[in-house]
Amino acid sequence: MRLSRKNNRETFALDLTTCSDIIFTLLIFYILTQSFVVQVPVDLPRLESEVQNITSAAQRLEIQESGAIIWNNESLPADWKGPFAEKLSRVASDSSFVIIAQHKAPAGVAIELLDRLRMAGITSVAFGGIPEKPAAAKEPKQ
């Protein structure tokens, strides 16, 4: 009985030893160079209701969806920066402010208000929000 031998020229063999070495080396490199960020949970105060009682000493700034600003139930004009600076100059620097933004209010207006309050020396600023009403609670359009 004769054993047949395969011709080495006809078979194709791919040696993956070097490939696995490179993969493990890269894996070790990525693991060692990865910076892990520790996430610290922050407990923020929750609103008890849609309209929360604010102390009488706090000034209320409300930002509408259109970007209009209401200061203590008094609307500021469309070009609010001049009148805002004028009213802000009459407020004591130890006053506290609450910026309340509606759900779709522009964020840039809130940031600009915060910056202007900080430039005026007011350090006690809090943010609040008016959540969007659920679809069932919205009034039908006529």
Z-matrix of the N, CA and C atoms (Angstrom, degrees):
N
C 1 1.434
C 2 1.511 1 108.66
N 3 1.273 2 114.26 1 128.97
C 4 1.449 3 119.55 2 -176.58
C 5 1.520 4 109.75 3 -105.76
N 6 1.314 5 115.91 4 132.32
C 7 1.465 6 120.91 5 177.57
C 8 1.517 7 108.39 6 -89.18
N 9 1.292 8 114.01 7 132.71
C 10 1.465 9 116.89 8 179.30
C 11 1.522 10 109.78 9 -89.73
N 12 1.257 11 115.43 10 139.68
C 13 1.460 12 121.06 11 178.07
C 14 1.519 13 108.59 12 -112.11
N 15 1.304 14 113.71 13 141.42
C 16 1.458 15 118.67 14 178.86
C 17 1.517 16 108.86 15 -82.71
N 18 1.265 17 112.53 16 145.71
C 19 1.446 18 118.72 17 177.63
C 20 1.526 19 108.32 18 -77.70
N 21 1.326 20 117.65 19 128.10
C 22 1.460 21 121.72 20 -177.94
C 23 1.524 22 112.20 21 -64.85
N 24 1.293 23 117.54 22 -22.98
C 25 1.464 24 120.59 23 -178.76
C 26 1.527 25 111.55 24 -73.22
N 27 1.298 26 117.90 25 -24.48
C 28 1.451 27 121.01 26 -176.30
C 29 1.527 28 112.99 27 -85.56
N 30 1.302 29 119.67 28 -25.22
C 31 1.463 30 122.10 29 -177.87
C 32 1.524 31 109.78 30 -92.23
N 33 1.321 32 114.15 31 149.66
C 34 1.457 33 120.79 32 179.70
C 35 1.525 34 108.12 33 -119.13
N 36 1.287 35 117.07 34 124.31
C 37 1.462 36 121.59 35 179.19
C 38 1.523 37 108.68 36 -124.56
N 39 1.310 38 114.90 37 132.28
C 40 1.464 39 120.74 38 179.65
C 41 1.515 40 107.87 39 -112.02
N 42 1.298 41 115.63 40 118.91
C 43 1.456 42 120.75 41 -178.83
C 44 1.528 43 108.32 42 -88.20
N 45 1.339 44 116.69 43 113.40
C 46 1.459 45 122.27 44 -177.40
C 47 1.526 46 113.01 45 -97.53
N 48 1.293 47 117.96 46 13.10
C 49 1.458 48 120.80 47 -179.27
C 50 1.519 49 110.97 48 -63.37
N 51 1.297 50 117.72 49 -45.34
C 52 1.464 51 119.47 50 -179.51
C 53 1.531 52 110.96 51 -68.94
N 54 1.316 53 116.95 52 -32.67
C 55 1.465 54 119.88 53 178.02
C 56 1.523 55 110.62 54 -64.67
N 57 1.324 56 117.58 55 -43.58
C 58 1.466 57 120.14 56 179.48
C 59 1.529 58 110.61 57 -67.33
N 60 1.331 59 118.16 58 -34.53
C 61 1.464 60 120.49 59 176.11
C 62 1.525 61 110.85 60 -62.41
N 63 1.303 62 116.35 61 -43.29
C 64 1.467 63 120.17 62 179.87
C 65 1.525 64 110.80 63 -66.04
N 66 1.318 65 117.42 64 -41.10
C 67 1.467 66 120.77 65 179.91
C 68 1.523 67 110.55 66 -63.45
N 69 1.309 68 118.13 67 -44.95
C 70 1.460 69 120.37 68 178.95
C 71 1.520 70 111.57 69 -66.31
N 72 1.303 71 117.96 70 -36.91
C 73 1.462 72 121.07 71 177.01
C 74 1.525 73 110.63 72 -63.74
N 75 1.332 74 117.63 73 -44.68
C 76 1.462 75 120.93 74 177.62
C 77 1.526 76 111.50 75 -64.82
N 78 1.309 77 116.87 76 -40.12
C 79 1.455 78 120.68 77 178.98
C 80 1.529 79 110.99 78 -61.68
N 81 1.308 80 117.11 79 -45.73
C 82 1.461 81 121.07 80 177.88
C 83 1.521 82 110.27 81 -63.27
N 84 1.317 83 117.78 82 -40.35
C 85 1.475 84 121.61 83 178.66
C 86 1.527 85 110.81 84 -61.35
N 87 1.316 86 117.19 85 -47.41
C 88 1.473 87 120.17 86 -178.51
C 89 1.523 88 111.27 87 -66.92
N 90 1.305 89 118.78 88 -37.03
C 91 1.464 90 121.12 89 178.91
C 92 1.520 91 110.69 90 -66.39
N 93 1.322 92 116.70 91 -42.12
C 94 1.464 93 119.96 92 -177.55
C 95 1.523 94 112.87 93 -73.37
N 96 1.325 95 117.80 94 -29.28
C 97 1.465 96 119.76 95 -178.36
C 98 1.524 97 113.03 96 -93.64
N 99 1.316 98 117.78 97 -5.10
C 100 1.468 99 121.00 98 179.81
C 101 1.519 100 109.37 99 -69.74
N 102 1.323 101 116.25 100 130.87
C 103 1.462 102 119.56 101 175.83
C 104 1.522 103 107.72 102 -98.82
N 105 1.298 104 115.07 103 124.20
C 106 1.452 105 120.59 104 -178.44
C 107 1.521 106 108.62 105 -94.90
N 108 1.332 107 116.18 106 129.02
C 109 1.454 108 122.07 107 -179.66
C 110 1.523 109 107.91 108 -99.63
N 111 1.307 110 114.57 109 124.24
C 112 1.451 111 119.13 110 178.75
C 113 1.524 112 107.48 111 -86.05
N 114 1.315 113 116.60 112 121.38
C 115 1.455 114 120.64 113 179.86
C 116 1.514 115 109.12 114 -88.83
N 117 1.324 116 114.49 115 123.92
C 118 1.452 117 120.74 116 179.71
C 119 1.526 118 108.20 117 -100.16
N 120 1.314 119 118.56 118 121.72
C 121 1.463 120 119.45 119 179.47
C 122 1.525 121 110.31 120 -70.51
N 123 1.312 122 115.33 121 139.95
C 124 1.462 123 121.73 122 179.75
C 125 1.522 124 107.66 123 -116.68
N 126 1.307 125 115.95 124 125.01
C 127 1.457 126 120.47 125 177.40
C 128 1.519 127 108.68 126 -91.74
N 129 1.333 128 115.87 127 111.61
C 130 1.451 129 121.59 128 178.54
C 131 1.522 130 109.14 129 -99.33
N 132 1.326 131 116.62 130 146.11
C 133 1.465 132 117.86 131 178.06
C 134 1.520 133 110.56 132 -67.93
N 135 1.293 134 116.78 133 140.90
C 136 1.458 135 122.56 134 -179.08
C 137 1.518 136 109.50 135 -99.95
N 138 1.338 137 115.71 136 145.89
C 139 1.451 138 120.55 137 173.89
C 140 1.519 139 108.58 138 -75.02
N 141 1.314 140 115.75 139 133.88
C 142 1.455 141 119.36 140 179.57
C 143 1.518 142 111.08 141 -76.43
N 144 1.308 143 116.53 142 -33.00
C 145 1.454 144 120.32 143 178.98
C 146 1.518 145 108.27 144 -146.46
N 147 1.317 146 116.04 145 178.67
C 148 1.456 147 119.95 146 -178.81
C 149 1.525 148 111.16 147 -64.72
N 150 1.305 149 116.64 148 -36.28
C 151 1.457 150 121.49 149 177.69
C 152 1.518 151 106.96 150 -116.85
N 153 1.310 152 115.85 151 111.41
C 154 1.446 153 120.66 152 -177.05
C 155 1.523 154 108.66 153 -100.43
N 156 1.308 155 116.64 154 142.05
C 157 1.453 156 120.18 155 178.46
C 158 1.519 157 109.31 156 -68.26
N 159 1.310 158 115.02 157 127.16
C 160 1.450 159 121.77 158 179.24
C 161 1.521 160 107.10 159 -112.13
N 162 1.307 161 116.80 160 139.32
C 163 1.450 162 119.63 161 -178.64
C 164 1.519 163 109.90 162 -59.53
N 165 1.315 164 115.79 163 152.24
C 166 1.459 165 120.30 164 -175.99
C 167 1.527 166 111.63 165 -67.32
N 168 1.329 167 117.90 166 -19.97
C 169 1.460 168 120.28 167 -179.10
C 170 1.528 169 112.09 168 -77.18
N 171 1.331 170 117.31 169 -20.81
C 172 1.460 171 120.34 170 -176.68
C 173 1.525 172 110.31 171 -82.54
N 174 1.321 173 115.71 172 136.84
C 175 1.453 174 122.44 173 175.21
C 176 1.524 175 107.42 174 -85.43
N 177 1.319 176 116.90 175 137.52
C 178 1.464 177 121.32 176 -176.73
C 179 1.519 178 109.62 177 -108.41
N 180 1.334 179 116.04 178 123.31
C 181 1.462 180 123.00 179 174.67
C 182 1.523 181 107.16 180 -116.04
N 183 1.327 182 116.58 181 118.48
C 184 1.463 183 120.57 182 -179.13
C 185 1.519 184 109.25 183 -112.57
N 186 1.321 185 116.24 184 133.78
C 187 1.459 186 121.89 185 179.07
C 188 1.521 187 107.82 186 -108.06
N 189 1.321 188 115.98 187 119.90
C 190 1.456 189 122.22 188 -179.90
C 191 1.532 190 109.63 189 -79.87
N 192 1.333 191 116.82 190 168.86
C 193 1.464 192 121.21 191 177.96
C 194 1.524 193 112.05 192 -62.04
N 195 1.317 194 116.91 193 -29.35
C 196 1.466 195 121.00 194 -179.36
C 197 1.523 196 112.00 195 -79.41
N 198 1.331 197 117.90 196 -10.10
C 199 1.457 198 121.58 197 -177.49
C 200 1.516 199 112.42 198 98.51
N 201 1.334 200 116.86 199 -2.66
C 202 1.467 201 120.71 200 178.07
C 203 1.524 202 109.18 201 -70.08
N 204 1.337 203 115.41 202 147.89
C 205 1.458 204 121.22 203 -176.79
C 206 1.523 205 109.06 204 -114.46
N 207 1.315 206 115.88 205 134.94
C 208 1.462 207 122.32 206 176.46
C 209 1.519 208 107.03 207 -119.01
N 210 1.349 209 116.02 208 122.33
C 211 1.457 210 121.82 209 -179.62
C 212 1.526 211 107.51 210 -108.76
N 213 1.323 212 117.52 211 112.38
C 214 1.462 213 123.76 212 -178.48
C 215 1.528 214 111.26 213 48.34
N 216 1.318 215 116.59 214 54.14
C 217 1.472 216 124.67 215 178.12
C 218 1.525 217 112.93 216 63.66
N 219 1.305 218 118.27 217 22.69
C 220 1.461 219 123.60 218 177.87
C 221 1.527 220 107.87 219 -125.80
N 222 1.337 221 116.64 220 117.99
C 223 1.457 222 120.95 221 -176.72
C 224 1.521 223 111.31 222 -71.46
N 225 1.322 224 114.99 223 138.86
C 226 1.460 225 120.44 224 172.45
C 227 1.525 226 107.72 225 -92.88
N 228 1.342 227 118.09 226 150.94
C 229 1.466 228 119.37 227 179.94
C 230 1.525 229 111.59 228 -66.31
N 231 1.346 230 115.32 229 170.27
C 232 1.471 231 120.73 230 -178.15
C 233 1.524 232 111.04 231 -58.72
N 234 1.323 233 117.86 232 -39.47
C 235 1.467 234 121.99 233 173.97
C 236 1.528 235 106.56 234 -92.07
N 237 1.314 236 115.84 235 79.06
C 238 1.456 237 122.36 236 -168.30
C 239 1.514 238 115.02 237 -83.19
N 240 1.318 239 118.59 238 -11.56
C 241 1.463 240 120.83 239 -171.10
C 242 1.521 241 112.70 240 -65.80
N 243 1.334 242 118.20 241 -42.58
C 244 1.470 243 121.41 242 178.69
C 245 1.516 244 112.27 243 -66.75
N 246 1.345 245 118.79 244 -54.68
C 247 1.463 246 119.72 245 178.23
C 248 1.528 247 113.40 246 -61.66
N 249 1.327 248 116.85 247 -33.01
C 250 1.461 249 119.94 248 178.34
C 251 1.526 250 110.41 249 -65.14
N 252 1.328 251 116.92 250 -44.47
C 253 1.473 252 120.56 251 179.10
C 254 1.522 253 110.52 252 -64.05
N 255 1.337 254 116.79 253 -37.45
C 256 1.466 255 120.48 254 179.82
C 257 1.527 256 110.69 255 -65.85
N 258 1.343 257 117.05 256 -47.12
C 259 1.459 258 120.24 257 179.21
C 260 1.525 259 111.33 258 -67.29
N 261 1.323 260 116.43 259 -33.97
C 262 1.451 261 120.67 260 -178.70
C 263 1.520 262 111.62 261 -69.17
N 264 1.335 263 117.31 262 -29.71
C 265 1.465 264 120.26 263 179.27
C 266 1.525 265 111.56 264 -68.47
N 267 1.331 266 117.49 265 -21.68
C 268 1.469 267 121.36 266 179.60
C 269 1.527 268 112.63 267 -90.30
N 270 1.321 269 117.22 268 -0.79
C 271 1.462 270 121.55 269 -178.50
C 272 1.524 271 109.02 270 -99.20
N 273 1.326 272 116.13 271 139.84
C 274 1.469 273 120.67 272 178.58
C 275 1.528 274 109.83 273 -68.13
N 276 1.334 275 114.98 274 147.42
C 277 1.469 276 118.97 275 -176.54
C 278 1.526 277 112.75 276 -72.04
N 279 1.333 278 118.15 277 -14.22
C 280 1.459 279 119.40 278 177.73
C 281 1.531 280 112.28 279 -92.52
N 282 1.323 281 116.76 280 9.31
C 283 1.464 282 121.15 281 177.50
C 284 1.520 283 110.33 282 -70.74
N 285 1.314 284 115.30 283 157.77
C 286 1.454 285 119.65 284 176.54
C 287 1.522 286 108.72 285 -114.00
N 288 1.328 287 115.31 286 145.10
C 289 1.455 288 122.31 287 -177.77
C 290 1.512 289 109.56 288 -124.08
N 291 1.326 290 115.55 289 148.58
C 292 1.453 291 122.66 290 173.28
C 293 1.519 292 106.76 291 -124.69
N 294 1.327 293 116.43 292 119.23
C 295 1.465 294 121.81 293 177.29
C 296 1.524 295 106.88 294 -97.99
N 297 1.333 296 115.46 295 115.99
C 298 1.459 297 121.10 296 -178.88
C 299 1.517 298 107.87 297 -112.15
N 300 1.304 299 116.09 298 121.01
C 301 1.463 300 121.06 299 -177.93
C 302 1.521 301 109.79 300 -112.48
N 303 1.324 302 115.72 301 137.57
C 304 1.458 303 119.70 302 173.40
C 305 1.523 304 108.74 303 -70.92
N 306 1.315 305 116.27 304 167.37
C 307 1.471 306 121.83 305 -172.06
C 308 1.530 307 113.13 306 -56.83
N 309 1.315 308 118.10 307 -43.11
C 310 1.460 309 120.95 308 -176.84
C 311 1.525 310 112.25 309 -107.20
N 312 1.321 311 117.48 310 25.69
C 313 1.467 312 121.28 311 178.10
C 314 1.526 313 109.41 312 -72.14
N 315 1.352 314 117.36 313 146.10
C 316 1.470 315 119.27 314 179.42
C 317 1.527 316 111.62 315 -66.69
N 318 1.311 317 115.73 316 130.46
C 319 1.462 318 121.32 317 -177.91
C 320 1.515 319 111.89 318 -68.95
N 321 1.331 320 117.14 319 -28.93
C 322 1.462 321 120.54 320 -179.28
C 323 1.513 322 112.21 321 -62.57
N 324 1.330 323 117.14 322 -34.88
C 325 1.471 324 120.63 323 179.11
C 326 1.525 325 109.50 324 -67.05
N 327 1.324 326 117.81 325 -41.96
C 328 1.467 327 121.33 326 178.99
C 329 1.523 328 110.92 327 -63.29
N 330 1.311 329 116.95 328 -40.88
C 331 1.469 330 120.28 329 179.83
C 332 1.520 331 110.37 330 -67.36
N 333 1.337 332 116.59 331 -41.02
C 334 1.460 333 119.43 332 179.08
C 335 1.530 334 111.18 333 -65.70
N 336 1.334 335 117.54 334 -38.44
C 337 1.463 336 120.42 335 175.60
C 338 1.525 337 110.69 336 -61.46
N 339 1.312 338 116.62 337 -45.39
C 340 1.460 339 121.16 338 179.13
C 341 1.524 340 110.78 339 -60.42
N 342 1.332 341 117.25 340 -44.19
C 343 1.463 342 120.62 341 179.02
C 344 1.523 343 111.62 342 -62.04
N 345 1.327 344 117.38 343 -43.08
C 346 1.465 345 120.87 344 -179.46
C 347 1.522 346 111.37 345 -67.89
N 348 1.321 347 117.54 346 -34.79
C 349 1.464 348 120.10 347 176.49
C 350 1.526 349 110.72 348 -67.74
N 351 1.307 350 116.64 349 -41.42
C 352 1.476 351 120.28 350 178.70
C 353 1.527 352 111.35 351 -66.05
N 354 1.351 353 117.55 352 -38.16
C 355 1.467 354 120.21 353 177.88
C 356 1.523 355 111.14 354 -66.23
N 357 1.327 356 117.71 355 -27.91
C 358 1.457 357 121.73 356 178.27
C 359 1.528 358 111.77 357 -81.44
N 360 1.327 359 117.66 358 -2.93
C 361 1.460 360 121.44 359 176.95
C 362 1.514 361 114.14 360 91.73
N 363 1.315 362 117.42 361 10.95
C 364 1.464 363 120.87 362 -179.71
C 365 1.524 364 108.08 363 -89.63
N 366 1.327 365 115.18 364 120.99
C 367 1.462 366 119.40 365 -175.42
C 368 1.521 367 112.76 366 -106.16
N 369 1.312 368 118.03 367 -17.23
C 370 1.464 369 121.09 368 -178.19
C 371 1.523 370 109.88 369 -95.23
N 372 1.336 371 115.47 370 91.07
C 373 1.459 372 121.59 371 -179.02
C 374 1.528 373 107.98 372 -128.22
N 375 1.319 374 115.31 373 131.84
C 376 1.461 375 120.83 374 177.41
C 377 1.521 376 108.72 375 -123.00
N 378 1.324 377 115.97 376 154.52
C 379 1.460 378 121.46 377 178.35
C 380 1.523 379 108.94 378 -114.27
N 381 1.317 380 115.14 379 145.18
C 382 1.452 381 122.02 380 174.87
C 383 1.511 382 108.02 381 -141.60
N 384 1.295 383 116.09 382 170.61
C 385 1.452 384 119.01 383 -179.85
C 386 1.509 385 111.35 384 -145.02
N 387 1.298 386 114.87 385 153.38
C 388 1.454 387 121.50 386 173.80
C 389 1.520 388 105.72 387 -106.80
N 390 1.327 389 118.10 388 111.94
C 391 1.470 390 120.04 389 -176.09
C 392 1.518 391 111.60 390 -67.14
N 393 1.319 392 114.36 391 157.12
C 394 1.455 393 120.63 392 177.93
C 395 1.529 394 108.76 393 -71.31
N 396 1.321 395 115.55 394 139.31
C 397 1.462 396 119.97 395 -179.53
C 398 1.524 397 108.37 396 -73.15
N 399 1.337 398 117.40 397 144.77
C 400 1.474 399 119.74 398 176.98
C 401 1.516 400 110.49 399 -62.70
N 402 1.325 401 116.83 400 157.39
C 403 1.449 402 122.41 401 -176.19
C 404 1.530 403 111.60 402 -59.41
N 405 1.332 404 117.99 403 -35.35
C 406 1.459 405 120.86 404 -179.19
C 407 1.525 406 111.67 405 -70.78
N 408 1.333 407 117.26 406 -28.36
C 409 1.458 408 120.83 407 -176.79
C 410 1.512 409 112.37 408 -86.49
N 411 1.322 410 118.37 409 -12.70
C 412 1.465 411 121.41 410 -179.57
C 413 1.522 412 109.61 411 -69.85
N 414 1.307 413 114.40 412 146.41
C 415 1.450 414 119.49 413 179.91
C 416 1.518 415 109.10 414 -75.64
N 417 1.345 416 117.24 415 143.51
C 418 1.469 417 118.89 416 178.91
C 419 1.520 418 110.80 417 -70.61
N 420 1.343 419 115.96 418 142.81
C 421 1.459 420 121.24 419 179.48
C 422 1.529 421 109.09 420 -80.33
N 423 1.326 422 115.82 421 138.96
C 424 1.467 423 120.13 422 179.92
C 425 1.490 424 110.38 423 -118.54
